[in-house]
Amino acid sequence: MVMLGSSFAKAQTHIKGAANCILHDAYVKEASKTKNAVSCVDCYCKVCGDKKEKAKQAKLKAEETASKQKTATPPKKTTATTKGKSDEAILVAPKPKVEENKNPIIKLSVKDREIVELTKKVTVKIKNVRDLDGNGYGWFYEEKVNISKPIDRIYYEENGQRVVLKDLNLKDYGYSYMIDNKLDENGNFCIMYTGYIPGKGNVDEKWSDIVTIQGENLLNDKTFWKITYKGNGIYDLYKSGEIQPSEQYNYKTKQRTSIK
């Protein structure tokens, strides 16, 4: 009995600790100096036991908290409502998406894209070829060209030679006069139409337009008598009788704006 009591007391003061005693290494040296010391493996070490119990409880609590968070049901999303005079629920509409530019995109063929790229290296020109007398042919400089209606010939000059790239069949009738007889970097050129009809001569109607490399009129507005290219996709538009442009056309946005 005396020996057990002595063992309990010495375990309390860590005279020698068992392998599972957290303070074993700190007191093992001191224990070697004490006679008749007993190991706390033979009895309960309260200091170590309390600390181990606290650690155990903390671990259990942490595991319990993690388990609750994992199995917790997320809150349901509710639709916000606003009550009006009729007390009817009004659903909150989602914000509309920003729509992209709906202006039509002009798709070019491989050949047309190559011609447009060429404008960055050389001057690509346009010449109108028409049948003045109704004989079924016109002249491209000294070359005789068989045609049934006016065409605009796209070409460039290299080493004194004229290299023909494409013939455009105009979508509008009559003779076209080049305001600026070269293709710009957008693949367009400015044109003035006159009402010359083969075999019938001139008519009074004259107007201008922007024509694409595909022969399409971009404006189709016969109130403009003159159009010039300003650069960077901007064209100045002159109404009949005007010496200054009253509008501009932006080829990139396909928008017309007034000049004030």
C-alpha positions as CSV (number, residue, x, y, z in Angstrom):
1,M,0.0,0.0,0.0
2,V,2.8,2.4,0.9
3,M,4.6,1.6,-2.3
4,L,1.5,2.2,-4.4
5,G,0.9,5.6,-2.7
6,S,4.6,6.4,-3.3
7,S,4.3,5.4,-7.0
8,F,1.2,7.6,-7.5
9,A,2.9,10.6,-5.9
10,K,6.0,10.3,-8.0
11,A,4.0,9.9,-11.2
12,Q,2.2,13.1,-10.3
13,T,5.5,14.9,-10.2
14,H,7.0,13.2,-13.2
15,I,9.9,11.6,-11.5
16,K,9.9,9.2,-14.4
17,G,7.5,9.1,-17.3
18,A,6.2,6.3,-19.4
19,A,6.7,6.2,-23.1
20,N,3.2,7.7,-23.6
21,C,3.9,10.6,-21.2
22,I,4.2,13.9,-23.1
23,L,6.7,15.1,-20.6
24,H,8.8,12.0,-20.6
25,D,11.9,13.4,-22.4
26,A,12.0,16.5,-20.1
27,Y,12.1,14.5,-16.9
28,V,13.8,11.3,-17.7
29,K,17.2,12.8,-16.7
30,E,15.9,14.0,-13.4
31,A,14.3,10.6,-12.7
32,S,17.6,8.8,-12.8
33,K,18.7,10.7,-9.7
34,T,15.8,9.4,-7.6
35,K,16.0,6.2,-5.7
36,N,13.2,3.7,-5.9
37,A,11.4,5.7,-8.6
38,V,8.6,4.0,-10.4
39,S,7.4,4.5,-13.9
40,C,4.1,6.2,-14.5
41,V,3.2,3.3,-16.8
42,D,2.4,1.6,-13.5
43,C,-0.1,4.3,-12.4
44,Y,-2.1,7.2,-13.8
45,C,-0.3,10.4,-14.7
46,K,-2.8,13.2,-14.1
47,V,-0.8,16.0,-15.7
48,C,-0.4,14.0,-18.9
49,G,-3.9,12.6,-18.7
50,D,-5.5,16.0,-18.5
51,K,-3.6,17.3,-21.5
52,K,-4.4,14.3,-23.6
53,E,-8.1,14.5,-22.6
54,K,-8.2,18.2,-23.7
55,A,-6.6,17.3,-27.0
56,K,-9.0,14.5,-27.5
57,Q,-12.1,16.7,-26.8
58,A,-10.8,19.4,-29.1
59,K,-10.3,16.9,-31.9
60,L,-13.8,15.5,-31.4
61,K,-15.3,19.0,-31.5
62,A,-13.5,19.9,-34.7
63,E,-14.6,16.7,-36.4
64,E,-18.2,17.4,-35.3
65,T,-18.1,20.9,-36.6
66,A,-16.7,19.8,-40.0
67,S,-19.4,17.1,-40.2
68,K,-22.2,19.6,-39.6
69,Q,-20.8,21.9,-42.3
70,K,-20.5,19.1,-44.8
71,T,-24.1,17.9,-44.4
72,A,-25.7,21.3,-44.0
73,T,-28.4,22.1,-46.7
74,P,-27.6,25.3,-48.7
75,P,-30.3,28.0,-48.5
76,K,-32.8,28.0,-51.3
77,K,-32.7,30.9,-53.8
78,T,-35.7,33.1,-53.6
79,T,-37.1,35.3,-56.4
80,A,-37.5,38.9,-55.3
81,T,-41.1,40.1,-55.8
82,T,-42.7,43.5,-55.6
83,K,-46.4,43.9,-54.8
84,G,-48.4,46.4,-56.7
85,K,-51.9,47.7,-56.3
86,S,-53.3,44.4,-57.3
87,D,-51.0,42.6,-54.8
88,E,-49.7,40.4,-57.7
89,A,-46.2,39.2,-57.5
90,I,-43.9,40.8,-60.1
91,L,-40.8,38.7,-61.0
92,V,-37.6,40.6,-61.2
93,A,-36.4,40.3,-64.8
94,P,-32.7,39.5,-65.4
95,K,-30.5,42.2,-66.8
96,P,-30.4,42.2,-70.6
97,K,-27.1,41.2,-72.3
98,V,-25.3,43.8,-74.3
99,E,-26.1,43.0,-77.9
100,E,-23.3,43.0,-80.5
101,N,-23.3,45.2,-83.6
102,K,-26.0,43.8,-85.9
103,N,-24.7,45.6,-89.0
104,P,-24.2,43.2,-91.8
105,I,-20.7,41.9,-92.4
106,I,-19.6,42.0,-96.1
107,K,-17.9,38.7,-96.7
108,L,-15.2,38.8,-99.4
109,S,-14.0,35.9,-101.6
110,V,-10.4,34.9,-101.4
111,K,-9.7,36.7,-104.7
112,D,-11.3,40.0,-103.4
113,R,-9.4,39.8,-100.1
114,E,-6.2,39.5,-102.1
115,I,-7.1,42.6,-104.1
116,V,-7.9,44.6,-101.0
117,E,-4.5,43.5,-99.5
118,L,-2.8,44.7,-102.7
119,T,-4.1,48.2,-102.1
120,K,-1.6,48.4,-99.1
121,K,1.3,47.9,-101.6
122,V,0.3,49.5,-104.9
123,T,-2.3,51.9,-106.2
124,V,-5.2,49.8,-107.4
125,K,-7.2,51.7,-110.0
126,I,-10.7,51.6,-111.5
127,K,-11.7,52.5,-115.1
128,N,-15.2,52.6,-116.5
129,V,-15.7,50.7,-119.7
130,R,-19.0,51.4,-121.6
131,D,-20.7,50.9,-124.9
132,L,-21.1,54.4,-126.1
133,D,-22.7,53.6,-129.5
134,G,-24.7,50.5,-128.7
135,N,-22.4,48.3,-130.8
136,G,-21.7,45.8,-128.0
137,Y,-18.2,46.8,-127.1
138,G,-16.2,49.5,-125.2
139,W,-12.6,50.5,-124.8
140,F,-10.2,49.9,-122.0
141,Y,-7.5,52.3,-123.2
142,E,-6.5,50.8,-126.5
143,E,-8.0,47.4,-125.8
144,K,-11.4,46.6,-127.3
145,V,-13.7,44.9,-124.7
146,N,-17.0,43.2,-125.6
147,I,-19.7,44.2,-123.1
148,S,-23.4,44.2,-122.9
149,K,-23.6,46.8,-120.1
150,P,-21.1,49.2,-118.4
151,I,-18.4,47.6,-116.3
152,D,-15.8,49.0,-113.9
153,R,-12.4,47.3,-114.5
154,I,-10.1,47.0,-111.5
155,Y,-6.4,47.0,-112.4
156,Y,-2.9,48.2,-111.4
157,E,0.2,49.2,-113.3
158,E,3.5,47.4,-113.1
159,N,6.6,47.9,-115.2
160,G,4.6,49.9,-117.8
161,Q,1.9,47.1,-118.1
162,R,-1.7,47.2,-116.9
163,V,-2.6,44.2,-114.9
164,V,-6.4,43.5,-114.8
165,L,-7.6,42.1,-111.5
166,K,-11.4,42.1,-111.9
167,D,-14.4,43.4,-113.9
168,L,-17.3,44.7,-111.9
169,N,-20.8,44.5,-113.3
170,L,-22.5,47.5,-111.8
171,K,-25.8,47.0,-110.0
172,D,-27.1,50.4,-111.3
173,Y,-27.8,51.4,-114.9
174,G,-25.9,53.9,-117.0
175,Y,-22.4,55.3,-117.2
176,S,-20.3,55.8,-114.1
177,Y,-17.7,58.5,-113.7
178,M,-14.9,57.9,-111.3
179,I,-14.7,60.7,-108.6
180,D,-11.5,59.1,-107.3
181,N,-10.5,56.3,-109.6
182,K,-8.7,54.1,-107.1
183,L,-9.7,51.4,-104.6
184,D,-9.3,52.3,-101.0
185,E,-8.0,50.0,-98.2
186,N,-11.7,49.0,-97.4
187,G,-12.1,47.6,-100.9
188,N,-14.5,50.5,-101.9
189,F,-14.4,53.4,-104.3
190,C,-16.5,56.5,-104.8
191,I,-18.5,56.8,-108.0
192,M,-20.7,59.3,-109.8
193,Y,-23.5,57.7,-111.9
194,T,-24.9,59.5,-114.9
195,G,-27.9,58.5,-116.8
196,Y,-26.2,57.5,-120.1
197,I,-28.1,54.6,-121.7
198,P,-26.4,52.8,-124.6
199,G,-28.1,53.8,-127.9
200,K,-30.2,56.5,-126.2
201,G,-27.7,59.0,-125.0
202,N,-27.6,61.0,-121.7
203,V,-30.5,61.6,-119.3
204,D,-30.5,64.3,-116.7
205,E,-30.3,62.2,-113.6
206,K,-26.9,62.1,-111.8
207,W,-26.0,60.9,-108.3
208,S,-23.1,59.4,-106.4
209,D,-22.5,56.3,-104.2
210,I,-19.9,54.2,-102.5
211,V,-19.3,51.0,-104.4
212,T,-17.8,47.8,-102.9
213,I,-15.3,45.5,-104.6
214,Q,-18.4,43.3,-105.2
215,G,-20.2,46.0,-107.2
216,E,-22.7,46.8,-104.5
217,N,-23.9,50.3,-103.7
218,L,-23.6,51.0,-100.0
219,L,-25.9,54.1,-99.7
220,N,-28.5,53.8,-102.5
221,D,-29.4,57.4,-101.9
222,K,-29.7,59.5,-105.0
223,T,-29.7,62.8,-103.1
224,F,-25.9,62.8,-102.9
225,W,-24.2,64.4,-105.9
226,K,-20.6,63.9,-104.6
227,I,-18.8,61.6,-102.3
228,T,-15.1,61.6,-101.3
229,Y,-13.0,59.4,-99.1
230,K,-11.5,61.1,-96.1
231,G,-9.6,58.2,-94.7
232,N,-9.9,55.8,-91.8
233,G,-13.2,54.4,-93.1
234,I,-14.9,57.8,-93.2
235,Y,-16.6,59.2,-96.4
236,D,-17.8,62.8,-96.8
237,L,-21.3,63.0,-98.3
238,Y,-22.4,66.1,-100.3
239,K,-26.1,66.8,-101.0
240,S,-27.1,68.4,-104.3
241,G,-25.9,72.0,-104.5
242,E,-23.6,71.7,-101.4
243,I,-20.0,72.7,-101.5
244,Q,-19.3,71.4,-98.0
245,P,-20.3,67.9,-96.9
246,S,-23.5,67.7,-94.7
247,E,-23.0,64.1,-93.6
248,Q,-20.4,61.4,-93.1
249,Y,-20.6,57.7,-93.6
250,N,-18.5,55.4,-91.3
251,Y,-17.8,52.1,-93.2
252,K,-16.7,50.3,-90.0
253,T,-20.0,51.0,-88.1
254,K,-22.2,51.3,-91.2
255,Q,-23.6,54.5,-89.7
256,R,-24.4,57.9,-91.3
257,T,-24.0,61.0,-89.1
258,S,-24.8,64.7,-89.7
259,I,-22.1,67.3,-89.7
260,K,-23.1,70.4,-87.8
